[in-house]
Amino acid sequence: MDNFFMLAASEGGIGEMLKATGEQFGFQWQLFFSQVISFSVVCFLLHRFAYKPILKVLEGRREKIAESLANAEKIKSELASAQVKVQEILAQAGAQGNKMIEEARVSAAKVLEVESQKAIATANDIITKARQASEAELVRMKTELRKEVGRLVVNTTTKVTGKILTADDQARLADETNRQLAAN
């Protein structure tokens, strides 16, 4: 570094130093300008025919990526909305199911109550008919018993007295026996 400052401080200054360095390395101004022009033409052509199409492709990809990200966000929001709707539908379905179950229970309880009442009424009818039948049978048996007792009394009386009773005597004895049995 010190050499550089020493050369700059020498007689010719920086300009002389650059000229000396250029001559030492074989620098030529005509070649330099032709290379600058060639470089500029190549840069222009690369920029126009290579760099711009590449930038367009990159911009297209950037737009597709941005569009994909926007679609992804849209899909996320729609998915969240759909999940909320699904939860609402499931909640409604659960509520309706519970309501239907409760209605079925109430209906079953009503049907059970109606059927129980029908069964009780049927049982009461059967009991009533059985009582009527047993009362009728009791009346029939009492009537038969009275007739039989009356016949036995008449037969016993005939054997004890040794005489044949008339129809009037038999009727009188049967009536007395029936009255005595009815009183007991």
Residue pairs with C-beta under 8 A, 6 or more apart in sequence:
7 17
8 14
8 17
10 16
10 17
12 19
12 20
21 27
145 181
146 177
146 178
146 181
149 177
149 181
150 173
150 174
150 177
150 178
151 174
153 173
153 174
153 177
154 165
154 170
154 173
154 174
157 165
157 173
158 164
158 165
165 173
